[in-house]
Amino acid sequence: MGNYITALEWAKGNPGAMSFLMELNRQDEETAKVITECLVRNYTIRGTNIYVLWSDLCDREMEKVRELCENCPDKISTDACSRQDYSGRELVNQYFKS
């Protein structure tokens, strides 16, 4: 029950963010842990910003979300996630392996 309450709070009514959080729930334990810890640290990445992280910055690929969480400094990722015009990609592209 707690995970669902957290998902509802973090999604802030954004259906794309909720889809991401439900997908996160289906990931392997380590991936889910890395991404969840990143979201806990970066408490401004909520609602639309979660959707921007997943969709705009990471092309809806959970492995890319994990890479970003592992490699990108928090300040840069929060800035990139707050941009709804795809300009955040320029900030984070260097933190992906490929």
Stockholm file with secondary structure:
# STOCKHOLM 1.0

chainA/1-98         MGNYITALEWAKGNPGAMSFLMELNRQDEETAKVITECLVRNYTIRGTNIYVLWSDLCDREMEKVRELCENCPDKISTDACSRQDYSGRELVNQYFKS
#=GR chainA/1-98 SS CHHHHHHHHHHTTCHHHHHHHHHHHTSCHHHHHHHHHHHHHCTTCCTHHHHIIIIIITTTCHHHHHHHHHHSCHHHHHHHHTCSSSTHHHHHGGGSCC
#=GC SS_cons        CHHHHHHHHHHTTCHHHHHHHHHHHTSCHHHHHHHHHHHHHCTTCCTHHHHIIIIIITTTCHHHHHHHHHHSCHHHHHHHHTCSSSTHHHHHGGGSCC
//
